[in-house]
Amino acid sequence: MNGHIETLPGWAAILIAVLLIIGASLTLLGNIGLIRFRSFYERLHAPTLGASWGTASIILSSMLMFSVLNGRLIIHEIIIGIFLLVTTPVTMMLLGRAALRRDRSRGLVITNESRDPDPDTKQP
Amino acid sequence: MTAASFLHFALTYAQLCLILAFALASWRMLKGPRAQDRVLALDTMYVDAMLLFLVIGIGNGNLFFFEAAAVIAIVGFVATASLAKFLMRGEVIE
């Protein structure tokens, strides 16, 4: 099943492995930020790391592997890259505006010190 | 350590990292505490699943995992955008 890996030249295998390690580590770091940050507006920033640079690195390694294996340029993974690069800011901006509108409609004041106000579970 | 075994190690490491990232995002989605946290965690889970499919496709040498990853990316964007609009206005289509 993994016979195609042994047919790769050494430099391509090492480059693909390094790109894979970088992309997976960055995605994991972004998700650790999603867990560790304390307010929603800080958490909104963290997964963008995985969505932009994790995806870019893994897509680069995929493009490199299939191009080297087939002996011609295969770059259709770049469709996913362009799509994510276009849509990630849109989703993050929509989510941020939705959170701001919900907070304002509840009468919450947003400051830098407002850590996780959690009005859904707290009963007045 | 030859280059091929290093690539095998990197593939296993990447799959473990992405599965752990998926687990962290699903924990945030279950825990909340607010609705927009859950939507953000769902969007992150879509991205993680798409990257996991790409890595499995690299490990198998199979180009068809790319199409599943593209479908996941598109469906994830539509789901997150519609959920964010629902959170903002209370309805999706105005």
Backbone of each chain as ProteinMPNN parsed JSONL, in Angstrom:
{"seq_chain_A": "MNGHIETLPGWAAILIAVLLIIGASLTLLGNIGLIRFRSFYERLHAPTLGASWGTASIILSSMLMFSVLNGRLIIHEIIIGIFLLVTTPVTMMLLGRAALRRDRSRGLVITNESRDPDPDTKQP", "coords_chain_A": {"N_chain_A": [[0.828, -1.201, 0.0], [1.98, 1.209, 0.731], [3.905, 1.52, -1.189], [4.607, 3.539, -2.887], [6.046, 5.392, -1.511], [8.634, 4.476, -1.204], [9.575, 4.733, -3.772], [10.059, 7.4, -4.089], [12.462, 10.038, -4.614], [15.227, 10.869, -2.404], [15.555, 13.601, -1.515], [13.051, 14.692, -2.064], [11.381, 13.191, -0.405], [12.293, 13.943, 2.146], [11.744, 16.692, 2.109], [8.951, 16.682, 1.799], [8.244, 15.42, 4.187], [9.143, 17.284, 6.101], [7.519, 19.496, 5.504], [5.03, 18.394, 6.077], [5.255, 17.927, 8.848], [5.555, 20.554, 9.796], [3.082, 21.713, 9.025], [1.145, 20.118, 10.372], [1.896, 20.54, 13.032], [1.471, 23.305, 13.305], [-1.291, 23.423, 12.967], [-2.124, 21.974, 15.197], [-1.171, 23.677, 17.198], [-2.814, 25.919, 16.791], [-5.264, 24.832, 17.558], [-4.79, 24.227, 20.213], [-4.634, 26.816, 21.134], [-7.302, 27.489, 20.753], [-8.409, 26.079, 22.825], [-7.098, 27.103, 25.09], [-7.24, 29.924, 25.305], [-9.057, 32.641, 26.887], [-11.253, 34.39, 26.441], [-13.889, 34.862, 24.027], [-13.168, 36.503, 21.899], [-10.444, 36.371, 21.834], [-10.139, 33.675, 21.291], [-11.14, 33.556, 18.732], [-9.1, 34.225, 17.077], [-7.233, 32.185, 17.091], [-7.669, 29.607, 15.549], [-7.244, 30.41, 12.963], [-4.627, 30.185, 12.358], [-4.201, 27.408, 11.908], [-5.94, 27.16, 9.763], [-4.834, 28.712, 7.775], [-1.832, 28.603, 7.549], [-1.284, 25.944, 8.243], [-2.863, 24.542, 6.394], [-1.718, 25.533, 4.024], [0.898, 24.522, 4.147], [0.529, 21.705, 4.218], [-0.782, 21.35, 1.81], [1.2, 22.173, 0.038], [3.056, 20.093, 0.435], [1.566, 17.92, -0.514], [1.194, 18.637, -3.212], [3.853, 18.61, -4.047], [4.535, 15.92, -3.633], [2.806, 14.43, -5.425], [3.488, 15.595, -7.814], [6.187, 14.849, -8.087], [5.954, 12.082, -8.081], [4.408, 11.512, -10.394], [5.834, 12.724, -12.359], [5.04, 15.002, -13.665], [3.537, 18.308, -13.543], [1.357, 18.62, -10.925], [-1.035, 20.431, -9.64], [-3.568, 20.694, -8.544], [-4.417, 20.774, -5.946], [-4.154, 23.316, -5.157], [-6.482, 24.613, -5.509], [-8.023, 24.119, -3.204], [-6.432, 25.526, -1.409], [-6.593, 28.231, -2.308], [-9.328, 28.587, -2.028], [-9.713, 28.259, 0.763], [-8.124, 30.349, 1.661], [-9.579, 32.495, 0.772], [-12.063, 32.198, 2.013], [-11.732, 31.92, 4.807], [-11.169, 34.483, 6.179], [-13.679, 35.648, 5.737], [-15.521, 34.002, 7.132], [-14.507, 34.286, 9.739], [-14.85, 37.032, 10.158], [-17.627, 37.263, 9.961], [-18.394, 35.675, 12.149], [-17.241, 37.124, 14.245], [-18.655, 39.553, 14.053], [-21.222, 38.625, 14.574], [-20.925, 37.753, 17.221], [-20.3, 40.176, 18.466], [-22.703, 41.592, 18.035], [-24.499, 40.004, 19.455], [-23.46, 40.301, 22.02], [-23.788, 43.048, 22.424], [-26.552, 43.272, 22.288], [-27.228, 42.032, 24.593], [-26.41, 43.856, 26.386], [-23.819, 43.843, 27.26], [-20.603, 45.155, 28.014], [-17.789, 45.445, 26.052], [-14.592, 44.978, 26.948], [-11.011, 44.906, 27.313], [-10.576, 43.421, 29.51], [-12.715, 41.804, 29.901], [-13.246, 38.766, 30.584], [-14.515, 35.97, 29.26], [-17.502, 36.183, 29.682], [-19.844, 34.658, 29.779], [-22.825, 34.629, 29.649], [-24.847, 32.881, 29.016], [-25.194, 30.787, 30.745], [-25.207, 31.9, 33.209], [-27.417, 32.901, 35.602], [-29.284, 35.796, 36.373]], "CA_chain_A": [[0.0, 0.0, 0.0], [2.828, 2.389, 0.805], [5.054, 1.318, -2.055], [4.977, 4.753, -3.618], [6.98, 6.21, -0.733], [10.0, 4.017, -1.463], [10.019, 5.159, -5.098], [10.394, 8.825, -4.103], [13.862, 10.381, -4.335], [15.442, 11.216, -1.001], [15.321, 15.014, -1.187], [11.608, 14.959, -2.08], [10.785, 12.587, 0.786], [12.622, 14.757, 3.33], [11.023, 17.966, 2.01], [7.539, 16.407, 2.074], [8.094, 15.119, 5.616], [9.29, 18.521, 6.885], [6.313, 20.308, 5.304], [3.929, 17.762, 6.814], [5.434, 18.152, 10.285], [5.265, 21.962, 10.081], [1.656, 21.994, 8.901], [0.371, 19.472, 11.432], [2.207, 21.189, 14.307], [0.807, 24.604, 13.365], [-2.721, 23.212, 13.198], [-2.292, 21.585, 16.598], [-0.979, 24.886, 18.022], [-4.013, 26.728, 16.693], [-6.35, 24.235, 18.326], [-4.469, 24.421, 21.632], [-5.08, 28.173, 21.426], [-8.769, 27.448, 20.857], [-8.764, 25.573, 24.153], [-6.466, 27.774, 26.217], [-7.579, 31.337, 25.46], [-10.119, 32.722, 27.876], [-12.472, 35.035, 25.962], [-14.199, 34.441, 22.658], [-12.481, 37.33, 20.899], [-9.09, 35.813, 21.688], [-10.238, 32.359, 20.658], [-11.448, 33.726, 17.312], [-7.858, 34.415, 16.331], [-6.313, 31.04, 17.117], [-7.741, 28.577, 14.497], [-6.816, 30.945, 11.674], [-3.274, 29.644, 12.139], [-4.323, 26.122, 11.242], [-6.667, 27.252, 8.502], [-4.032, 29.325, 6.712], [-0.496, 28.069, 7.309], [-1.329, 24.483, 8.253], [-3.37, 24.11, 5.094], [-0.752, 25.864, 2.97], [2.048, 23.624, 4.21], [0.136, 20.345, 3.832], [-1.079, 21.379, 0.373], [2.491, 22.197, -0.668], [3.66, 18.761, 0.459], [0.785, 17.061, -1.393], [1.519, 18.997, -4.586], [5.221, 18.161, -4.327], [4.582, 14.46, -3.726], [2.186, 13.887, -6.628], [4.243, 16.054, -8.976], [7.401, 14.045, -8.22], [5.57, 10.706, -8.405], [3.899, 11.36, -11.745], [6.742, 13.309, -13.323], [4.501, 16.218, -14.289], [3.075, 19.26, -12.54], [-0.017, 18.405, -10.472], [-1.239, 21.478, -8.622], [-4.985, 20.99, -8.346], [-4.696, 21.046, -4.541], [-4.112, 24.759, -4.916], [-7.882, 25.064, -5.452], [-8.393, 24.145, -1.783], [-5.683, 26.603, -0.762], [-7.175, 29.534, -2.648], [-10.674, 28.66, -1.449], [-9.625, 28.514, 2.203], [-7.554, 31.68, 1.882], [-10.62, 33.49, 0.528], [-13.247, 32.075, 2.864], [-11.464, 31.991, 6.241], [-11.461, 35.821, 6.746], [-15.119, 35.933, 5.69], [-16.191, 33.335, 8.245], [-14.078, 34.862, 11.014], [-15.47, 38.344, 10.315], [-19.051, 37.051, 10.243], [-18.537, 35.195, 13.528], [-16.939, 38.229, 15.157], [-19.756, 40.51, 14.062], [-22.357, 37.997, 15.258], [-20.666, 37.757, 18.662], [-20.439, 41.566, 18.937], [-24.105, 41.968, 18.057], [-25.146, 39.309, 20.57], [-23.028, 40.904, 23.289], [-24.401, 44.366, 22.594], [-27.981, 43.138, 22.557], [-27.358, 41.649, 25.995], [-25.974, 44.95, 27.23], [-22.47, 43.626, 27.787], [-19.597, 46.087, 27.543], [-16.611, 44.68, 25.67], [-13.296, 45.583, 27.247], [-9.939, 43.933, 27.241], [-10.556, 42.604, 30.715], [-13.927, 41.001, 30.034], [-12.867, 37.385, 30.3], [-15.482, 34.882, 29.239], [-18.601, 36.633, 30.538], [-20.668, 33.469, 29.947], [-24.171, 35.003, 30.097], [-25.841, 31.878, 28.683], [-25.419, 29.878, 31.86], [-25.308, 32.63, 34.465], [-28.75, 33.47, 35.785], [-29.23, 36.974, 37.256]], "C_chain_A": [[0.866, 1.256, 0.0], [4.046, 2.276, -0.102], [5.497, 2.563, -2.783], [5.978, 5.585, -2.838], [8.423, 5.791, -1.015], [10.5, 4.436, -2.849], [10.36, 6.64, -5.173], [11.901, 9.016, -3.98], [14.012, 10.953, -2.932], [15.118, 12.647, -0.665], [13.834, 15.307, -1.152], [10.951, 14.399, -0.833], [11.053, 13.443, 2.018], [11.858, 16.07, 3.301], [9.541, 17.781, 2.321], [7.324, 16.17, 3.569], [8.185, 16.389, 6.452], [8.055, 19.401, 6.74], [5.125, 19.728, 6.067], [4.038, 18.041, 8.303], [5.101, 19.595, 10.64], [3.768, 22.225, 10.05], [0.849, 21.382, 10.02], [0.644, 20.133, 12.776], [1.512, 22.538, 14.415], [-0.686, 24.445, 13.605], [-2.991, 22.832, 14.64], [-2.124, 22.783, 17.529], [-2.214, 25.78, 17.985], [-5.146, 26.164, 17.52], [-6.069, 24.275, 19.82], [-4.848, 25.841, 22.053], [-6.584, 28.262, 21.563], [-9.206, 26.952, 22.225], [-8.304, 26.535, 25.238], [-6.893, 29.225, 26.398], [-8.885, 31.489, 26.233], [-11.363, 33.453, 27.403], [-12.666, 34.684, 24.492], [-13.407, 35.226, 21.633], [-11.015, 36.971, 20.791], [-9.13, 34.466, 20.974], [-10.505, 32.464, 19.173], [-10.181, 33.782, 16.47], [-7.095, 33.106, 16.122], [-6.472, 30.075, 15.931], [-7.375, 29.078, 13.119], [-5.415, 30.455, 11.307], [-3.339, 28.312, 11.406], [-4.959, 26.243, 9.875], [-5.825, 27.872, 7.407], [-2.705, 28.61, 6.518], [-0.435, 26.559, 7.401], [-1.792, 23.938, 6.924], [-2.354, 24.375, 3.997], [0.404, 24.874, 2.965], [1.684, 22.215, 3.761], [-0.187, 20.278, 2.346], [0.202, 21.421, -0.448], [3.12, 20.815, -0.696], [2.899, 17.808, -0.462], [1.102, 17.336, -2.86], [2.887, 18.478, -4.971], [5.265, 16.659, -4.526], [3.996, 13.962, -5.048], [2.885, 14.384, -7.883], [5.489, 15.207, -9.186], [7.046, 12.624, -8.637], [5.177, 10.562, -9.867], [4.802, 11.987, -12.794], [6.182, 14.486, -14.083], [3.891, 17.073, -13.197], [1.616, 18.967, -12.196], [-0.275, 19.392, -9.348], [-2.712, 21.725, -8.394], [-5.334, 21.168, -6.874], [-4.729, 22.541, -4.238], [-5.514, 25.362, -4.927], [-8.336, 25.17, -3.999], [-7.706, 25.309, -1.084], [-6.288, 27.968, -1.037], [-8.544, 29.68, -2.009], [-10.602, 28.957, 0.043], [-9.076, 29.902, 2.497], [-8.609, 32.756, 1.658], [-11.699, 33.42, 1.602], [-12.955, 32.206, 4.351], [-11.665, 33.4, 6.815], [-12.94, 36.134, 6.749], [-15.826, 35.286, 6.874], [-15.797, 33.945, 9.583], [-14.724, 36.229, 11.24], [-16.95, 38.214, 10.627], [-19.252, 36.61, 11.686], [-18.263, 36.307, 14.533], [-18.064, 39.235, 15.227], [-20.975, 39.934, 14.764], [-22.164, 38.031, 16.77], [-20.809, 39.169, 19.226], [-21.902, 41.967, 19.045], [-24.834, 41.298, 19.207], [-24.75, 39.926, 21.909], [-23.682, 42.256, 23.511], [-25.878, 44.249, 22.913], [-28.224, 42.65, 23.985], [-26.892, 42.75, 26.936], [-24.608, 44.752, 27.842], [-21.537, 44.672, 27.198], [-18.331, 45.282, 27.263], [-15.37, 45.476, 26.021], [-12.235, 44.508, 27.105], [-9.959, 42.993, 28.428], [-11.787, 41.714, 30.844], [-13.624, 39.573, 29.598], [-14.09, 36.485, 30.395], [-16.719, 35.196, 30.082], [-19.665, 35.563, 30.757], [-22.09, 33.797, 30.397], [-25.21, 33.935, 29.801], [-26.167, 30.981, 29.865], [-25.635, 30.618, 33.171], [-26.688, 33.26, 34.591], [-28.676, 34.664, 36.73], [-30.15, 36.805, 38.464]], "O_chain_A": [[0.532, 2.247, -0.648], [5.093, 2.861, 0.177], [6.633, 2.643, -3.249], [6.691, 6.401, -3.423], [9.323, 6.629, -1.061], [11.708, 4.491, -3.08], [10.885, 7.105, -6.184], [12.56, 8.227, -3.303], [13.054, 11.456, -2.346], [14.476, 12.911, 0.351], [13.38, 16.084, -0.312], [10.069, 15.034, -0.256], [10.161, 13.652, 2.841], [11.373, 16.527, 4.336], [8.938, 18.601, 3.013], [6.351, 16.653, 4.148], [7.416, 16.571, 7.396], [7.588, 19.986, 7.717], [4.317, 20.465, 6.63], [3.042, 18.355, 8.954], [4.448, 19.853, 11.651], [3.235, 22.884, 10.942], [-0.037, 22.034, 10.571], [-0.272, 20.278, 13.586], [1.015, 22.894, 15.484], [-1.287, 25.221, 14.347], [-3.957, 23.297, 15.244], [-2.837, 22.904, 18.526], [-2.619, 26.332, 19.007], [-5.911, 26.917, 18.123], [-7.001, 24.35, 20.62], [-5.319, 26.061, 23.169], [-7.093, 29.02, 22.389], [-10.253, 27.356, 22.729], [-9.03, 26.767, 26.205], [-6.91, 29.719, 27.525], [-9.719, 30.584, 26.239], [-12.449, 33.175, 27.911], [-11.732, 34.266, 23.807], [-13.012, 34.678, 20.603], [-10.393, 37.235, 19.762], [-8.263, 34.158, 20.157], [-10.142, 31.562, 18.418], [-10.193, 33.428, 15.291], [-6.403, 32.93, 15.119], [-5.453, 29.736, 15.329], [-7.209, 28.283, 12.194], [-5.063, 30.327, 10.134], [-2.636, 28.098, 10.418], [-4.585, 25.537, 8.938], [-6.056, 27.604, 6.228], [-2.456, 28.062, 5.444], [0.377, 25.937, 6.716], [-1.206, 23.0, 6.383], [-2.148, 23.528, 3.128], [0.842, 24.434, 1.902], [2.434, 21.591, 3.01], [0.095, 19.275, 1.691], [0.292, 20.789, -1.5], [3.658, 20.397, -1.721], [3.515, 16.973, -1.124], [1.259, 16.411, -3.656], [3.078, 17.967, -6.074], [5.924, 16.159, -5.438], [4.625, 13.151, -5.727], [2.888, 13.698, -8.905], [5.826, 14.874, -10.322], [7.747, 12.021, -9.45], [5.568, 9.594, -10.518], [4.574, 11.81, -13.991], [6.787, 14.932, -15.058], [3.741, 16.626, -12.06], [0.741, 19.051, -13.058], [0.212, 19.211, -8.232], [-3.096, 22.851, -8.077], [-6.419, 21.655, -6.557], [-5.256, 22.975, -3.214], [-5.728, 26.467, -4.43], [-8.948, 26.161, -3.599], [-8.315, 25.997, -0.266], [-6.477, 28.768, -0.121], [-8.893, 30.748, -1.507], [-11.34, 29.806, 0.543], [-9.496, 30.558, 3.451], [-8.55, 33.816, 2.281], [-12.196, 34.451, 2.055], [-13.854, 32.574, 5.107], [-12.289, 33.518, 7.87], [-13.425, 36.812, 7.655], [-16.633, 35.927, 7.547], [-16.639, 34.109, 10.466], [-15.105, 36.561, 12.363], [-17.481, 38.955, 11.454], [-20.153, 37.093, 12.372], [-18.955, 36.427, 15.544], [-18.405, 39.724, 16.304], [-21.687, 40.652, 15.466], [-23.105, 38.301, 17.517], [-21.359, 39.359, 20.31], [-22.307, 42.601, 20.02], [-25.676, 41.911, 19.862], [-25.573, 40.061, 22.814], [-24.084, 42.587, 24.626], [-26.409, 45.024, 23.708], [-29.314, 42.837, 24.525], [-26.969, 42.595, 28.155], [-24.262, 45.407, 28.825], [-21.659, 45.035, 26.028], [-17.857, 44.534, 28.118], [-15.127, 46.538, 25.447], [-12.534, 43.35, 26.812], [-9.418, 41.889, 28.36], [-11.892, 40.947, 31.801], [-13.727, 39.221, 28.423], [-14.631, 36.266, 31.479], [-16.956, 34.536, 31.094], [-20.322, 35.549, 31.798], [-22.528, 33.294, 31.432], [-26.343, 34.041, 30.271], [-27.283, 30.472, 29.978], [-26.171, 30.061, 34.129], [-27.073, 34.076, 33.754], [-28.064, 34.561, 37.792], [-30.229, 37.696, 39.309]]}, "seq_chain_B": "MTAASFLHFALTYAQLCLILAFALASWRMLKGPRAQDRVLALDTMYVDAMLLFLVIGIGNGNLFFFEAAAVIAIVGFVATASLAKFLMRGEVIE", "coords_chain_B": {"N_chain_B": [[18.571, 6.537, 9.751], [16.566, 6.361, 7.039], [15.378, 8.277, 4.184], [12.825, 7.486, 3.413], [11.788, 6.177, 5.663], [11.78, 8.312, 7.4], [9.804, 9.835, 6.202], [7.641, 8.14, 6.598], [7.483, 8.302, 9.407], [6.862, 11.033, 9.622], [4.359, 11.111, 8.433], [2.819, 9.543, 10.208], [3.099, 11.119, 12.519], [1.872, 13.496, 11.685], [-0.748, 12.636, 11.303], [-1.445, 11.881, 13.91], [-1.212, 14.375, 15.222], [-3.221, 15.839, 13.916], [-5.496, 14.4, 14.588], [-5.496, 14.771, 17.342], [-5.846, 17.54, 17.387], [-8.395, 17.684, 16.302], [-9.802, 16.418, 18.351], [-9.427, 18.271, 20.44], [-10.807, 20.488, 19.385], [-13.377, 19.425, 19.245], [-13.885, 19.069, 21.914], [-13.994, 21.737, 22.743], [-16.278, 22.426, 21.342], [-18.218, 20.896, 22.602], [-18.084, 21.937, 25.161], [-18.565, 24.659, 25.059], [-18.457, 28.037, 26.039], [-20.523, 29.499, 24.9], [-22.773, 30.148, 22.134], [-21.454, 31.081, 19.86], [-18.901, 30.192, 20.307], [-19.224, 27.47, 19.904], [-19.851, 27.392, 17.18], [-17.505, 28.365, 16.061], [-15.748, 26.329, 16.874], [-16.827, 24.232, 15.406], [-16.261, 25.041, 12.788], [-13.473, 24.918, 12.908], [-13.213, 22.182, 13.277], [-14.082, 21.234, 10.8], [-11.97, 22.147, 9.169], [-9.842, 20.686, 10.257], [-10.629, 18.039, 9.713], [-10.547, 18.11, 6.94], [-7.812, 18.53, 6.481], [-6.848, 16.168, 7.573], [-7.87, 14.283, 5.783], [-6.388, 15.022, 3.522], [-3.816, 14.347, 4.378], [-4.062, 11.59, 4.731], [-4.512, 10.932, 2.095], [-2.01, 11.568, 1.023], [-0.502, 9.619, 2.331], [-1.562, 7.269, 1.241], [-1.024, 7.581, -1.42], [-3.043, 8.262, -3.116], [-5.053, 10.01, -5.315], [-7.705, 10.585, -5.026], [-8.608, 11.265, -2.564], [-8.363, 13.947, -2.465], [-10.652, 15.05, -3.599], [-12.664, 14.524, -1.758], [-11.668, 16.112, 0.305], [-11.93, 18.666, -0.83], [-14.709, 18.849, -1.049], [-15.387, 18.797, 1.675], [-14.221, 21.211, 2.497], [-15.757, 23.133, 1.103], [-18.386, 22.637, 2.017], [-18.013, 23.126, 4.723], [-17.464, 25.882, 4.763], [-19.941, 26.936, 3.89], [-21.658, 26.014, 5.916], [-20.603, 27.3, 8.209], [-20.883, 30.01, 7.532], [-23.667, 30.265, 7.243], [-24.547, 29.581, 9.805], [-23.355, 31.642, 11.271], [-24.72, 33.84, 10.244], [-27.215, 33.188, 11.154], [-26.826, 33.43, 13.912], [-26.396, 36.142, 13.984], [-28.697, 37.54, 13.034], [-30.901, 35.996, 13.566], [-32.165, 34.739, 11.526], [-31.579, 32.97, 8.446], [-31.878, 33.47, 5.672], [-32.613, 36.552, 4.464]], "CA_chain_B": [[17.173, 6.736, 9.325], [16.504, 6.735, 5.625], [14.383, 9.31, 3.88], [11.474, 6.898, 3.356], [11.288, 5.942, 7.018], [11.487, 9.638, 7.955], [8.499, 10.241, 5.673], [6.645, 7.339, 7.332], [7.348, 8.914, 10.735], [6.173, 12.323, 9.507], [2.943, 10.852, 8.151], [2.174, 9.127, 11.456], [3.067, 12.27, 13.417], [0.871, 14.459, 11.214], [-2.09, 12.106, 11.569], [-1.708, 11.973, 15.356], [-1.421, 15.789, 15.553], [-4.515, 16.314, 13.421], [-6.548, 13.756, 15.382], [-5.512, 15.462, 18.636], [-6.448, 18.849, 17.159], [-9.837, 17.443, 16.142], [-10.36, 16.135, 19.676], [-9.473, 19.527, 21.196], [-11.889, 21.327, 18.858], [-14.681, 18.861, 19.614], [-14.071, 19.365, 23.339], [-14.456, 23.114, 22.835], [-17.65, 22.505, 20.855], [-19.122, 20.344, 23.613], [-18.057, 22.705, 26.384], [-19.141, 25.98, 24.836], [-19.7, 28.187, 26.808], [-21.557, 30.254, 24.213], [-23.122, 29.579, 20.834], [-20.445, 31.4, 18.842], [-17.773, 29.289, 20.535], [-19.513, 26.181, 19.273], [-19.754, 27.537, 15.724], [-16.07, 28.48, 15.746], [-15.146, 25.005, 17.017], [-17.294, 23.416, 14.281], [-15.47, 25.445, 11.628], [-12.137, 24.357, 13.085], [-13.288, 20.735, 13.053], [-14.121, 21.017, 9.349], [-10.619, 22.329, 8.619], [-9.011, 19.569, 10.701], [-11.0, 16.833, 8.974], [-10.053, 18.256, 5.576], [-6.354, 18.3, 6.485], [-6.634, 14.74, 7.83], [-8.095, 13.585, 4.51], [-5.252, 15.283, 2.636], [-2.65, 13.588, 4.856], [-4.309, 10.183, 4.412], [-4.294, 10.812, 0.662], [-0.559, 11.532, 0.797], [-0.005, 8.324, 2.794], [-1.973, 6.193, 0.348], [-0.683, 7.841, -2.808], [-4.305, 8.22, -3.839], [-5.461, 11.379, -5.6], [-9.147, 10.796, -4.902], [-8.908, 11.895, -1.285], [-8.411, 15.389, -2.687], [-12.014, 15.498, -3.887], [-13.371, 14.543, -0.475], [-11.203, 17.282, 1.053], [-12.526, 19.868, -1.433], [-16.126, 18.89, -0.661], [-15.452, 19.177, 3.087], [-13.906, 22.631, 2.622], [-16.873, 23.956, 0.623], [-19.523, 22.459, 2.926], [-17.679, 23.791, 5.976], [-17.653, 27.337, 4.635], [-21.371, 27.257, 3.821], [-22.242, 25.774, 7.231], [-20.208, 28.333, 9.163], [-21.46, 31.304, 7.147], [-25.098, 30.307, 7.537], [-24.721, 29.607, 11.26], [-23.01, 32.979, 11.762], [-25.831, 34.733, 9.909], [-28.319, 32.875, 12.067], [-26.516, 34.041, 15.207], [-26.421, 37.595, 13.907], [-30.016, 38.131, 12.807], [-31.993, 35.113, 13.929], [-32.641, 34.017, 10.359], [-30.469, 32.759, 7.526], [-32.166, 34.194, 4.432], [-33.414, 37.727, 4.806]], "C_chain_B": [[17.162, 7.177, 7.867], [15.397, 7.75, 5.393], [12.978, 8.732, 3.884], [10.929, 6.65, 4.75], [11.008, 7.254, 7.72], [10.12, 10.126, 7.47], [7.379, 9.442, 6.341], [6.397, 7.929, 8.721], [6.564, 10.219, 10.653], [4.696, 12.127, 9.23], [2.207, 10.444, 9.417], [2.032, 10.293, 12.42], [1.98, 13.252, 13.0], [-0.538, 13.947, 11.491], [-2.419, 12.184, 13.051], [-1.994, 13.415, 15.766], [-2.806, 16.242, 15.123], [-5.657, 15.675, 14.189], [-6.647, 14.418, 16.75], [-6.156, 16.846, 18.498], [-7.961, 18.722, 17.009], [-10.489, 17.187, 17.501], [-10.459, 17.404, 20.518], [-10.621, 20.411, 20.719], [-13.248, 20.762, 19.248], [-14.943, 19.053, 21.104], [-14.569, 20.789, 23.52], [-15.902, 23.225, 22.345], [-18.627, 21.937, 21.886], [-19.214, 21.255, 24.828], [-18.691, 24.083, 26.221], [-18.17, 27.09, 25.164], [-20.806, 28.894, 26.04], [-21.735, 29.698, 22.808], [-22.042, 29.88, 19.803], [-19.164, 30.608, 19.053], [-17.993, 27.954, 19.838], [-19.397, 26.269, 17.761], [-18.296, 27.629, 15.296], [-15.383, 27.121, 15.844], [-15.583, 24.094, 15.883], [-16.521, 23.749, 13.015], [-14.059, 24.878, 11.704], [-12.137, 22.847, 12.85], [-13.366, 20.401, 11.571], [-12.715, 21.123, 8.758], [-9.72, 21.154, 9.001], [-9.332, 18.287, 9.926], [-10.495, 16.898, 7.534], [-8.553, 18.004, 5.499], [-6.046, 16.832, 6.732], [-6.856, 13.925, 6.554], [-6.927, 13.799, 3.565], [-4.044, 14.451, 3.052], [-2.835, 12.099, 4.567], [-4.116, 9.946, 2.916], [-2.814, 10.779, 0.301], [-0.009, 10.163, 1.2], [-0.375, 7.185, 1.874], [-1.491, 6.381, -1.08], [-1.906, 7.895, -3.701], [-4.797, 9.646, -4.051], [-6.921, 11.636, -5.27], [-9.538, 11.338, -3.54], [-8.986, 13.407, -1.422], [-9.841, 15.859, -2.882], [-12.851, 15.523, -2.626], [-12.967, 15.761, 0.338], [-11.813, 18.559, 0.491], [-13.987, 19.99, -1.037], [-16.262, 19.319, 0.796], [-15.19, 20.669, 3.257], [-15.105, 23.489, 2.227], [-18.064, 23.863, 1.575], [-19.267, 23.159, 4.262], [-17.871, 25.283, 5.897], [-19.131, 27.691, 4.64], [-22.018, 27.087, 5.19], [-21.887, 26.896, 8.193], [-20.82, 29.675, 8.822], [-22.941, 31.36, 7.495], [-25.352, 30.32, 9.041], [-24.386, 30.984, 11.824], [-24.123, 33.966, 11.431], [-27.021, 34.463, 10.817], [-28.075, 33.494, 13.443], [-26.683, 35.546, 15.156], [-27.843, 38.129, 13.874], [-31.16, 37.252, 13.293], [-32.633, 34.425, 12.746], [-31.523, 33.973, 9.329], [-30.678, 33.569, 6.249], [-33.082, 35.354, 4.765], [-34.155, 38.216, 3.562]], "O_chain_B": [[17.686, 8.234, 7.517], [14.595, 8.041, 6.28], [12.035, 9.401, 4.306], [9.747, 6.881, 5.005], [10.102, 7.327, 8.55], [9.372, 10.749, 8.223], [6.307, 9.978, 6.619], [5.253, 8.045, 9.16], [5.709, 10.49, 11.496], [3.864, 12.885, 9.729], [1.108, 10.929, 9.684], [0.994, 10.455, 13.063], [1.254, 13.781, 13.842], [-1.42, 14.718, 11.867], [-3.546, 12.518, 13.418], [-2.901, 13.668, 16.558], [-3.492, 16.944, 15.866], [-6.68, 16.319, 14.425], [-7.746, 14.611, 17.269], [-6.911, 17.277, 19.37], [-8.715, 19.548, 17.522], [-11.587, 17.673, 17.772], [-11.444, 17.604, 21.228], [-11.327, 21.013, 21.528], [-14.172, 21.518, 19.55], [-16.095, 19.184, 21.517], [-15.453, 21.043, 24.339], [-16.671, 24.029, 22.872], [-19.741, 22.443, 22.028], [-20.266, 21.353, 25.46], [-19.29, 24.606, 27.161], [-17.084, 27.09, 24.583], [-21.949, 28.887, 26.497], [-20.941, 28.876, 22.351], [-21.74, 29.034, 18.961], [-18.417, 30.37, 18.103], [-17.071, 27.383, 19.257], [-18.906, 25.341, 17.119], [-17.898, 27.041, 14.29], [-14.541, 26.786, 15.011], [-14.797, 23.26, 15.432], [-16.162, 22.853, 12.25], [-13.511, 24.415, 10.704], [-11.186, 22.297, 12.296], [-12.792, 19.408, 11.124], [-12.315, 20.29, 7.945], [-8.933, 20.676, 8.184], [-8.432, 17.545, 9.534], [-10.069, 15.891, 6.97], [-8.073, 17.349, 4.574], [-5.091, 16.298, 6.168], [-6.112, 12.984, 6.28], [-6.51, 12.867, 2.876], [-3.331, 13.913, 2.205], [-1.879, 11.416, 4.201], [-3.62, 8.895, 2.508], [-2.405, 10.057, -0.608], [0.842, 9.605, 0.508], [0.391, 6.233, 1.726], [-1.54, 5.442, -1.876], [-1.827, 7.611, -4.896], [-4.944, 10.406, -3.094], [-7.345, 12.792, -5.236], [-10.658, 11.816, -3.358], [-9.604, 14.077, -0.594], [-10.219, 16.927, -2.401], [-13.659, 16.431, -2.432], [-13.807, 16.382, 0.989], [-12.179, 19.451, 1.257], [-14.463, 21.082, -0.725], [-17.144, 20.11, 1.128], [-15.85, 21.327, 4.061], [-15.439, 24.452, 2.917], [-18.681, 24.875, 1.905], [-20.185, 23.718, 4.862], [-18.376, 25.9, 6.835], [-19.539, 28.636, 5.315], [-22.836, 27.914, 5.593], [-22.751, 27.397, 8.913], [-21.236, 30.411, 9.717], [-23.425, 32.38, 7.985], [-26.27, 30.995, 9.507], [-25.05, 31.451, 12.75], [-24.441, 34.835, 12.243], [-27.744, 35.381, 11.204], [-28.998, 34.018, 14.067], [-27.062, 36.168, 16.148], [-28.169, 39.066, 14.602], [-32.287, 37.732, 13.418], [-33.542, 33.614, 12.919], [-30.631, 34.821, 9.329], [-29.773, 34.268, 5.794], [-34.183, 35.167, 5.282], [-34.891, 39.2, 3.63]]}, "name": "protein", "num_of_chains": 2, "seq": "MNGHIETLPGWAAILIAVLLIIGASLTLLGNIGLIRFRSFYERLHAPTLGASWGTASIILSSMLMFSVLNGRLIIHEIIIGIFLLVTTPVTMMLLGRAALRRDRSRGLVITNESRDPDPDTKQPMTAASFLHFALTYAQLCLILAFALASWRMLKGPRAQDRVLALDTMYVDAMLLFLVIGIGNGNLFFFEAAAVIAIVGFVATASLAKFLMRGEVIE"}
